[in-house]
Amino acid sequence: MKAIFNLLVSLLLVVSVQTTYGQKKKSKKEKRMEQFAETKKMVDSKQFIFVPNRAFPTGGRSIDLTTNYGFIKIMGAKTEGDMPFFGRGYSIPYGGDGGIKYDKTEILDEKIELNEKKMRVSYSFEAKGQNDTFVIRMDIGYNGGTSVSIISNNRSQISYNGEISVLEDKKEDEE
C-alpha cells in the first residue's frame, strides 16, 4: 500500500513539473513584437507623454535630467511641451525662461513612419510657441525608448533620450 502511495505521489510530481516547465516560454523576438505592437498602439492613439532622462546639447556634454523635469505631451491634435534647454540662444526675448516651452497648440506638419523590420516608429511634427517655432522629431524604439531632436528658429538644436508612456488624466488635458 505504501509503495502504491509513493508511486502515485511521484507520478503527480513528475506530471506537475512537466506541465509547469513544459510550457513554451516566449522568445525574445516574440516579447519584442508584443512590446512593439503596444508602442504602435500608443503612438496611433496620440495620447502619450515623452519624459526625458538625458539631454545632448549641440557641442556639449550630455546632461542628466533627473532633477530638471521636462515633458512633451501629445493629446490628439494638440501638443504641449516644457523641456529644459542647454545650449546657445540666438534671439531670445529679455527675461525669457530659457527652456523650450509651448502651451497647448495645434500639431502642424505631422508625419508618422513605421519601420516594421527595425521595430521603430518615427514621429515628427511642428509646434508654435509664443516667440518661436519648434520642429520635433521622435524616434521611438520597440519598448518605448525614445530619442527626441528639437530644432528651433531661435536656439541651437538639442536632443534628448527618454521614454514615452500612456498619457493619464485625459479629462484634465482636454480642458
Buried (B, 14 or more C-beta within 10 A) or exposed (E): EEEEEEEEEEEEEEEEEEEEEEEEEEEEEEEBBEBBEBBBEBBEEBBBBBBBEBBBBEEEEEBEBEEBEBBBBBBEEBBBBBBBBBBBBEEBEEEBEEBBBBEBBEBEEBEBEBEEEEBBBBBBBBBBBEEBBBBBBBBBBBBBBBBBBBBBEBBBBBBBBBBBEEBEEEEEBEE
